[in-house]
Amino acid sequence: MLAIALALMTVLLGGAALLKGGFYLGKHEGDTLHLLQMVLRMADGDWPHLDFVTPIGALAIAPIAWLVSLGLGVGHAILWSQVLIALIALPATWYVAKTRFAGLWSYVFGAVILILILALVHGETTRAVSISMHYNRWAWAAAFLAIATAVMPARGGNRTLDGVIIGVAMALLLLTKATYLIAFLPAILVALIGRKAWRTVISGLIAGLVVMVAVTVLAGTPIFWLAYLRDLATVAASDVRPQPGYAFGVTVGAPAWMGGSLMLILSVIWLRHAGRMLEGLVMLILVPGFFYVTYQNFGNDPQWLPLLGLMLIALRPDGEVTNSFGWNMREVMTYTAVAALAFGAPSLINLAYSPFRHLTEEPEDYTALLPGSGVHEDIVTPTIRAYRMDAKVALDGPDTIYGAFWDPEFRQNEVTEWKGETLPNCANEVGTVGWFQVNAKLLNETGLIEGKTAFVADLLNAFWLFGAFEPLPGNAPWYYGNLSGLENADFVVVPLCPMSVTTRHLILAELDEADVALTEVARTSEFILYEVGD
């Protein structure tokens, strides 16, 4: 019955997404253009890390890129890639649910894994559909399978197969988002070594190495791994986006997350009081891992809460076990599990019904994210978000009517002096499609850029998606630092109202420091175009 239920859930969630006949975004157009750059380049033969800079692993992109290479529009490819991943994960999901959880809880665990894979939003509680950060969801699903297999006592099963699941899951984490591997590998190793599950450890190592060797063969060179490490180091040292959300202490102790954090810390204590000494130790090691991944992910959504609740329920003592205070540990762990599940419920519910929200969207309210791209016009965004042009403009400054209140620290890394002029302190906020269309048209009208490449002083280098320039070899679709790809650029584009004023400021400072020879060749109300000298 469990296998049938999980298969039906895959059909239900995956089918709801696919029935719409395209992908209807509700937000995060910029993030989606970042993903599309990587997908279309990989579909055309480029490889992450080798041909463009990104901290995102190849397997986060490869399923979508492969489907695009077969002729699917990118919108359909995104939706079908999620179904493909769910089908691949289905046997392992069934096995782990069956051998680590009992009764109803095996169904719940399996459902959580499939929801994470098939959802059409990254989490939190905002209803708008988005594919942004899909790799975080996929990574959580793989991490849940590995952690549950390693930490939970087996209810049958096979130790060699346990190792294969853990090894493949950990390799997938490495090749999707390495943060998860760094965060969870120590706890998994302690759990396996603590149980002396040497066969599981060995089979896991072999399975993980097989995946890594296969990827090396597909990439065509072992340098792929060195390039991946280089990209991770570039991002770790970046001033552009050191973390995508709040400071670490806030993600642990802010009102929105403090309750869940306390449940996690209490779970360590309760497991030890209940006699689950190894599990308590492993949970203690998982605490910083859970917190760190949450801190590293946009939205700082503690998506580990459902797993925590399910683990506590499964690890409750069967008999009458009390601690030194006389508390019944089965009851205490039940209360803590219910609280953890309650704290995690809003985000999980948002994930679970996002495909059905997607199904009910009205097509007449949407327009193509990539107008004129033919088959790729199957990914659409609300027309109002595509073409309503909103910008954030600074009104203060030393020479304004508000000059009496001026403090340069208010605008740190925003006010930019560049080649003898002060650039406008303006940032595009809504209207991403219109902004790229107009700028691409103006760039083409210069008559200078056909067949050429450009480095853009902004977060995204996506003009080529809209018909201006060619993809820049060695560039980062989302800028992280180090002027990546500049050595291959024919031009530098400096937007006057970019997506990120801070990023433009930092890039121009890097260009100044590198003493790059630039000659202005065109100027409009929207950008300055420079030719890169020798």
C-alpha positions as CSV (number, residue, x, y, z in Angstrom):
1,M,0.0,0.0,0.0
2,L,2.8,2.4,0.8
3,A,4.3,2.1,-2.7
4,I,0.9,2.7,-4.3
5,A,0.2,5.7,-2.1
6,L,3.6,7.3,-3.0
7,A,3.1,6.6,-6.7
8,L,-0.3,8.2,-6.6
9,M,1.1,11.2,-4.8
10,T,3.7,11.6,-7.5
11,V,1.0,11.5,-10.2
12,L,-1.2,13.9,-8.3
13,L,1.5,16.6,-7.5
14,G,3.4,16.2,-10.8
15,G,0.2,16.0,-12.9
16,A,-1.2,19.1,-11.3
17,A,1.9,21.0,-12.3
18,L,2.0,19.6,-15.9
19,L,-1.7,20.0,-16.7
20,K,-1.3,23.8,-17.0
21,G,0.6,23.4,-20.3
22,G,3.4,25.7,-19.3
23,F,5.2,27.2,-16.3
24,Y,3.4,30.2,-14.7
25,L,5.8,32.1,-12.5
26,G,4.5,34.3,-9.8
27,K,7.7,35.9,-8.6
28,H,11.6,35.8,-8.7
29,E,12.0,36.6,-12.4
30,G,15.6,37.6,-11.9
31,D,16.4,34.3,-10.2
32,T,14.6,32.4,-13.0
33,L,16.7,34.2,-15.6
34,H,19.8,33.1,-13.7
35,L,18.6,29.5,-13.9
36,L,17.7,29.8,-17.6
37,Q,21.1,31.0,-18.5
38,M,22.7,28.0,-16.9
39,V,20.1,25.6,-18.3
40,L,20.4,26.9,-21.9
41,R,24.2,27.0,-21.8
42,M,24.4,23.5,-20.5
43,A,21.8,22.3,-23.0
44,D,24.1,23.8,-25.7
45,G,27.1,21.8,-24.4
46,D,28.6,24.1,-21.8
47,W,29.4,22.7,-18.3
48,P,29.0,24.5,-15.0
49,H,32.4,25.5,-13.4
50,L,34.3,24.6,-16.6
51,D,32.5,27.1,-18.9
52,F,30.7,29.4,-16.5
53,V,31.0,30.3,-12.8
54,T,28.4,29.1,-10.3
55,P,28.4,27.6,-6.8
56,I,25.3,25.5,-7.8
57,G,26.2,21.9,-8.7
58,A,25.8,20.4,-12.1
59,L,23.0,18.0,-11.1
60,A,20.8,21.0,-10.1
61,I,20.8,22.0,-13.7
62,A,21.4,18.8,-15.7
63,P,17.9,17.3,-15.7
64,I,16.3,20.5,-17.0
65,A,19.1,21.0,-19.5
66,W,18.9,17.4,-20.8
67,L,15.1,17.8,-21.4
68,V,15.7,21.1,-23.2
69,S,18.4,19.4,-25.4
70,L,15.7,16.9,-26.4
71,G,13.5,19.8,-27.7
72,L,11.3,20.7,-24.8
73,G,10.6,24.3,-24.0
74,V,12.3,25.4,-20.8
75,G,9.0,25.8,-19.0
76,H,8.0,22.2,-19.7
77,A,11.5,21.0,-19.1
78,I,11.4,22.5,-15.5
79,L,8.1,20.8,-14.7
80,W,9.1,17.4,-16.2
81,S,12.5,17.5,-14.5
82,Q,10.8,17.6,-11.1
83,V,8.7,14.6,-12.1
84,L,11.8,12.8,-13.4
85,I,13.6,13.4,-10.1
86,A,10.6,12.2,-8.1
87,L,10.4,9.0,-10.1
88,I,14.1,8.3,-9.6
89,A,13.8,9.0,-5.9
90,L,10.6,6.9,-5.5
91,P,12.2,3.5,-4.8
92,A,14.6,4.9,-2.2
93,T,11.8,7.0,-0.7
94,W,9.6,3.9,-0.3
95,Y,12.5,1.8,1.1
96,V,13.5,4.4,3.7
97,A,9.9,5.1,4.7
98,K,9.2,1.4,5.1
99,T,12.3,0.5,7.0
100,R,12.7,3.5,9.3
101,F,9.1,4.5,10.2
102,A,6.0,2.6,11.2
103,G,2.4,2.8,10.2
104,L,1.0,6.2,9.3
105,W,4.4,7.9,9.8
106,S,6.0,6.0,6.9
107,Y,3.3,7.6,4.6
108,V,4.0,11.0,6.1
109,F,7.7,10.7,5.6
110,G,7.3,9.6,2.0
111,A,4.9,12.4,1.4
112,V,7.3,15.0,2.8
113,I,10.1,13.8,0.4
114,L,7.8,14.0,-2.7
115,I,6.4,17.4,-1.7
116,L,10.0,18.7,-1.4
117,I,10.8,17.4,-4.9
118,L,7.6,18.4,-6.7
119,A,6.7,21.7,-5.1
120,L,6.5,24.9,-7.1
121,V,7.8,27.3,-4.5
122,H,10.9,27.4,-2.4
123,G,9.0,27.3,0.9
124,E,8.0,30.0,3.4
125,T,4.4,31.1,3.3
126,T,4.1,33.4,0.3
127,R,1.7,31.9,-2.1
128,A,3.3,33.0,-5.4
129,V,4.7,30.2,-7.5
130,S,8.4,30.2,-8.2
131,I,11.1,27.7,-9.4
132,S,13.8,29.8,-7.6
133,M,16.1,27.7,-5.5
134,H,14.5,24.4,-6.6
135,Y,17.9,22.8,-5.8
136,N,17.4,23.6,-2.1
137,R,14.2,21.5,-2.1
138,W,15.9,18.7,-4.0
139,A,18.8,18.8,-1.6
140,W,16.6,18.7,1.5
141,A,14.9,15.6,0.0
142,A,18.2,13.8,-0.5
143,A,19.4,14.9,2.9
144,F,16.3,13.6,4.6
145,L,16.8,10.2,3.0
146,A,20.4,10.0,4.0
147,I,19.8,11.2,7.6
148,A,16.9,9.0,8.2
149,T,18.7,5.9,6.8
150,A,21.8,6.6,8.9
151,V,20.3,7.7,12.2
152,M,17.0,5.8,12.6
153,P,17.1,2.2,13.8
154,A,16.3,-0.2,10.9
155,R,13.0,-2.0,10.9
156,G,14.4,-4.6,8.5
157,G,16.1,-3.7,5.3
158,N,19.6,-4.4,4.1
159,R,22.8,-2.7,5.3
160,T,24.4,-2.7,1.8
161,L,21.3,-1.1,0.3
162,D,21.3,1.4,3.2
163,G,24.9,2.4,2.2
164,V,24.0,2.7,-1.5
165,I,21.1,5.1,-0.6
166,I,23.3,7.2,1.8
167,G,26.3,7.3,-0.7
168,V,24.2,8.3,-3.7
169,A,22.3,10.8,-1.6
170,M,25.5,12.4,-0.3
171,A,27.0,12.5,-3.8
172,L,23.8,14.2,-5.0
173,L,24.2,16.8,-2.3
174,L,27.8,17.5,-3.4
175,L,26.6,17.8,-7.0
176,T,23.5,19.9,-6.2
177,K,24.5,22.2,-3.3
178,A,27.7,21.4,-1.4
179,T,26.6,23.2,1.7
180,Y,24.3,20.3,2.6
181,L,27.1,17.8,2.3
182,I,29.4,19.8,4.6
183,A,26.6,20.3,7.1
184,F,25.3,16.7,7.4
185,L,28.1,14.4,6.6
186,P,29.7,14.5,10.1
187,A,26.4,13.5,11.8
188,I,25.8,10.7,9.3
189,L,29.3,9.3,9.8
190,V,29.0,9.4,13.6
191,A,25.7,7.5,13.4
192,L,27.1,4.8,11.2
193,I,30.3,4.4,13.1
194,G,28.5,4.4,16.4
195,R,26.4,1.5,15.2
196,K,29.5,-0.2,13.7
197,A,27.7,-0.3,10.4
198,W,30.9,-0.9,8.4
199,R,29.2,-2.6,5.5
200,T,26.9,0.4,5.2
201,V,29.9,2.8,5.3
202,I,31.9,0.8,2.7
203,S,28.9,0.4,0.3
204,G,28.1,4.1,0.8
205,L,31.7,5.1,-0.1
206,I,31.6,2.9,-3.2
207,A,28.2,4.2,-4.4
208,G,29.3,7.9,-3.9
209,L,32.5,7.3,-5.8
210,V,30.7,5.6,-8.6
211,V,28.5,8.7,-9.0
212,M,31.5,11.0,-8.9
213,V,33.4,9.0,-11.5
214,A,30.3,9.0,-13.8
215,V,30.1,12.8,-13.6
216,T,33.8,13.1,-14.2
217,V,33.5,11.0,-17.4
218,L,30.5,13.0,-18.6
219,A,32.3,16.3,-17.9
220,G,35.3,15.0,-19.8
221,T,38.0,16.0,-17.4
222,P,38.8,15.7,-13.7
223,I,39.6,19.4,-13.7
224,F,35.8,19.7,-13.3
225,W,36.2,19.2,-9.5
226,L,39.0,21.8,-9.2
227,A,36.8,24.3,-11.1
228,Y,33.9,23.5,-8.8
229,L,36.1,24.1,-5.7
230,R,37.3,27.4,-7.3
231,D,33.7,28.5,-7.7
232,L,32.8,27.6,-4.2
233,A,35.8,29.5,-2.9
234,T,34.9,32.5,-5.1
235,V,31.4,32.7,-3.6
236,A,32.7,32.1,0.0
237,A,35.0,35.1,-0.4
238,S,32.4,37.3,-2.2
239,D,31.3,40.7,-0.9
240,V,28.4,40.7,-3.3
241,R,26.2,38.2,-1.4
242,P,28.0,36.6,1.6
243,Q,24.7,35.2,2.7
244,P,21.3,35.5,1.0
245,G,19.3,36.3,4.1
246,Y,19.5,37.3,7.8
247,A,22.6,37.1,10.0
248,F,23.2,33.7,11.6
249,G,22.0,34.7,15.1
250,V,18.8,36.1,13.6
251,T,18.0,32.8,11.8
252,V,18.3,30.9,15.0
253,G,16.8,33.3,17.6
254,A,14.3,35.6,15.8
255,P,10.7,35.4,16.9
256,A,9.7,33.6,13.7
257,W,12.2,30.8,14.2
258,M,13.0,30.7,17.9
259,G,10.3,28.1,18.7
260,G,11.6,25.6,16.2
261,S,15.2,26.2,17.3
262,L,14.2,25.4,20.9
263,M,12.5,22.2,19.8
264,L,15.7,21.1,18.1
265,I,17.8,21.8,21.1
266,L,15.3,20.1,23.5
267,S,15.2,17.1,21.2
268,V,18.9,16.5,22.0
269,I,18.2,16.5,25.7
270,W,15.1,14.3,25.5
271,L,16.8,11.7,23.4
272,R,19.6,11.4,25.9
273,H,17.1,11.2,28.8
274,A,15.2,8.5,26.9
275,G,18.3,6.4,26.7
276,R,18.9,7.1,23.0
277,M,22.5,8.1,23.7
278,L,23.8,7.6,20.1
279,E,20.8,9.3,18.5
280,G,21.1,12.2,21.0
281,L,24.8,12.7,20.1
282,V,23.9,12.6,16.4
283,M,21.1,15.1,16.9
284,L,23.6,17.4,18.7
285,I,25.9,17.3,15.7
286,L,22.9,17.9,13.4
287,V,22.0,21.1,15.3
288,P,24.7,23.3,13.8
289,G,24.2,21.6,10.4
290,F,20.5,22.4,10.4
291,F,21.1,26.0,11.5
292,Y,23.9,26.5,9.0
293,V,21.9,25.3,6.0
294,T,19.0,27.5,7.1
295,Y,21.3,30.5,7.4
296,Q,22.7,29.8,3.9
297,N,19.3,29.5,2.2
298,F,17.3,32.5,1.0
299,G,14.2,32.9,3.2
300,N,16.0,31.2,6.1
301,D,13.2,28.6,6.1
302,P,13.9,25.8,8.7
303,Q,12.7,23.0,6.5
304,W,14.2,20.4,8.8
305,L,11.3,20.8,11.2
306,P,9.1,18.0,9.6
307,L,12.1,15.6,9.7
308,L,12.8,16.5,13.4
309,G,9.2,15.8,14.3
310,L,9.1,12.5,12.5
311,M,12.4,11.4,14.0
312,L,11.2,12.2,17.5
313,I,8.0,10.2,17.1
314,A,9.9,7.2,15.7
315,L,12.5,7.3,18.5
316,R,10.1,7.5,21.4
317,P,10.6,4.7,24.0
318,D,8.0,2.0,23.8
319,G,7.7,1.4,27.6
320,E,7.6,3.5,30.7
321,V,10.8,5.5,30.7
322,T,11.2,8.5,32.9
323,N,14.0,11.0,33.4
324,S,15.4,12.3,36.7
325,F,12.5,14.7,37.0
326,G,10.0,11.9,36.8
327,W,8.8,13.0,33.4
328,N,7.4,10.4,31.0
329,M,9.8,10.6,28.1
330,R,7.4,9.1,25.6
331,E,4.9,11.9,26.3
332,V,7.6,14.6,26.4
333,M,9.0,13.6,23.1
334,T,5.5,13.4,21.6
335,Y,4.8,17.0,22.7
336,T,8.1,18.2,21.3
337,A,7.4,16.4,18.0
338,V,4.0,17.9,17.7
339,A,5.4,21.3,18.3
340,A,8.1,20.8,15.7
341,L,5.6,19.6,13.1
342,A,3.3,22.6,14.0
343,F,6.2,25.1,13.5
344,G,7.1,23.5,10.2
345,A,3.5,23.1,8.9
346,P,2.9,26.5,7.3
347,S,6.0,26.1,5.0
348,L,5.2,22.5,4.3
349,I,1.6,23.3,3.4
350,N,2.7,26.0,1.1
351,L,5.0,23.6,-0.7
352,A,2.3,20.9,-0.8
353,Y,-0.4,22.9,-2.5
354,S,1.7,25.1,-4.8
355,P,1.2,22.8,-7.8
356,F,-2.6,23.2,-7.4
357,R,-2.3,27.0,-7.2
358,H,-0.3,26.8,-10.4
359,L,-3.1,24.9,-12.0
360,T,-5.6,27.6,-11.3
361,E,-3.7,30.6,-12.7
362,E,-5.4,32.6,-15.5
363,P,-3.4,32.6,-18.7
364,E,-4.6,36.0,-19.9
365,D,-2.8,37.6,-16.9
366,Y,0.6,36.3,-18.1
367,T,3.2,37.1,-20.7
368,A,6.3,35.2,-21.9
369,L,9.4,35.6,-19.8
370,L,11.5,35.3,-22.9
371,P,9.4,37.0,-25.7
372,G,10.3,35.8,-29.2
373,S,12.1,32.7,-28.0
374,G,9.8,30.3,-29.7
375,V,9.6,27.0,-27.8
376,H,10.8,28.7,-24.7
377,E,7.8,31.0,-24.5
378,D,6.2,28.3,-22.4
379,I,7.6,29.9,-19.3
380,V,5.5,33.0,-18.4
381,T,5.3,35.6,-15.8
382,P,2.5,38.0,-14.7
383,T,2.2,40.8,-17.3
384,I,2.1,43.4,-14.5
385,R,5.4,42.1,-13.2
386,A,6.9,41.9,-16.7
387,Y,6.1,45.4,-17.8
388,R,5.2,47.6,-14.9
389,M,8.5,49.5,-14.5
390,D,9.2,50.3,-10.9
391,A,12.6,51.5,-9.5
392,K,14.0,52.4,-6.2
393,V,15.6,55.9,-6.4
394,A,17.6,57.6,-3.6
395,L,16.2,61.1,-2.8
396,D,18.8,62.1,-0.4
397,G,22.3,63.4,-1.0
398,P,24.7,66.3,-0.1
399,D,23.3,68.5,-2.8
400,T,19.6,67.8,-2.4
401,I,16.9,69.5,-0.3
402,Y,17.5,66.7,2.2
403,G,21.2,67.5,2.4
404,A,21.0,68.5,6.1
405,F,20.3,64.9,7.0
406,W,22.9,63.4,4.7
407,D,25.3,60.8,6.0
408,P,27.5,58.8,3.6
409,E,27.1,55.7,5.7
410,F,23.5,55.6,4.7
411,R,24.5,54.9,1.1
412,Q,27.6,52.8,1.6
413,N,28.4,50.9,-1.6
414,E,25.7,52.7,-3.4
415,V,27.0,56.2,-4.3
416,T,29.3,55.6,-7.2
417,E,31.9,58.0,-8.7
418,W,32.9,56.5,-12.1
419,K,35.2,58.1,-14.6
420,G,34.5,61.6,-13.4
421,E,30.7,61.4,-12.9
422,T,28.3,60.3,-10.2
423,L,26.1,57.5,-11.5
424,P,22.4,57.6,-10.7
425,N,21.5,55.8,-7.4
426,C,18.6,53.9,-9.0
427,A,17.7,50.2,-8.9
428,N,15.2,48.4,-11.1
429,E,12.7,46.5,-8.9
430,V,9.8,45.4,-11.1
431,G,9.6,45.1,-14.8
432,T,12.5,42.8,-15.4
433,V,11.3,41.6,-18.8
434,G,10.6,45.1,-20.2
435,W,14.0,46.3,-18.8
436,F,15.9,43.6,-20.6
437,Q,13.9,44.0,-23.8
438,V,14.4,47.7,-24.0
439,N,18.1,47.6,-23.1
440,A,18.8,44.7,-25.5
441,K,17.1,46.7,-28.3
442,L,19.1,49.8,-27.5
443,L,22.3,47.7,-27.5
444,N,21.6,46.3,-30.9
445,E,20.8,49.7,-32.3
446,T,24.4,50.8,-31.5
447,G,25.4,48.5,-34.5
448,L,28.5,47.4,-32.5
449,I,27.6,44.2,-30.8
450,E,26.6,41.6,-33.3
451,G,28.5,38.4,-32.6
452,K,30.3,40.0,-29.6
453,T,30.3,39.3,-25.9
454,A,29.9,41.6,-22.9
455,F,30.6,41.8,-19.2
456,V,27.8,43.5,-17.4
457,A,28.3,45.6,-14.2
458,D,25.2,44.2,-12.5
459,L,23.9,41.0,-10.9
460,L,22.7,39.3,-14.1
461,N,24.5,39.0,-17.5
462,A,21.3,38.0,-19.3
463,F,21.2,40.3,-22.3
464,W,21.9,37.3,-24.6
465,L,18.6,35.7,-23.6
466,F,16.9,38.8,-25.2
467,G,19.0,38.8,-28.4
468,A,21.9,41.1,-27.5
469,F,25.5,39.7,-27.4
470,E,26.6,36.1,-27.2
471,P,27.0,34.1,-23.9
472,L,30.3,35.2,-22.2
473,P,32.7,32.2,-21.7
474,G,33.9,32.0,-18.1
475,N,31.3,34.5,-16.8
476,A,28.9,34.0,-13.8
477,P,25.2,34.1,-14.7
478,W,24.8,35.6,-11.2
479,Y,27.7,37.8,-10.3
480,Y,29.8,36.7,-7.3
481,G,33.1,38.5,-7.7
482,N,36.5,38.3,-9.3
483,L,35.4,39.9,-12.6
484,S,34.8,36.4,-13.9
485,G,34.8,36.2,-17.7
486,L,36.1,39.7,-18.2
487,E,39.1,38.4,-20.1
488,N,36.8,37.0,-22.8
489,A,34.6,40.1,-23.1
490,D,34.5,42.5,-26.0
491,F,32.5,45.2,-24.2
492,V,31.5,46.2,-20.7
493,V,27.9,47.4,-20.1
494,V,27.3,49.8,-17.2
495,P,23.5,50.1,-16.5
496,L,22.4,53.4,-15.2
497,C,19.5,51.9,-13.3
498,P,20.8,48.3,-12.7
499,M,19.1,45.4,-10.8
500,S,21.6,46.0,-7.9
501,V,23.3,49.3,-7.2
502,T,25.6,47.6,-4.7
503,T,26.8,45.1,-7.2
504,R,27.4,47.7,-9.8
505,H,29.4,49.7,-7.2
506,L,31.5,46.7,-6.3
507,I,32.2,45.7,-9.9
508,L,33.2,49.2,-11.0
509,A,35.6,49.4,-8.0
510,E,37.1,46.0,-9.1
511,L,37.4,47.4,-12.6
512,D,39.2,50.4,-11.3
513,E,41.5,48.3,-9.2
514,A,42.3,46.1,-12.1
515,D,43.0,49.1,-14.2
516,V,41.1,47.7,-17.1
517,A,41.4,49.8,-20.3
518,L,37.9,50.9,-21.3
519,T,36.8,53.2,-24.1
520,E,33.3,54.6,-24.1
521,V,31.7,53.8,-27.5
522,A,28.0,54.4,-26.8
523,R,25.7,56.0,-24.2
524,T,21.9,56.1,-23.8
525,S,19.5,57.0,-21.0
526,E,19.8,53.3,-19.8
527,F,23.5,52.4,-20.0
528,I,27.0,53.3,-20.9
529,L,28.8,50.9,-23.3
530,Y,32.6,50.5,-23.2
531,E,34.9,48.6,-25.5
532,V,37.5,46.6,-23.6
533,G,41.1,47.4,-24.7
534,D,44.0,45.1,-24.9
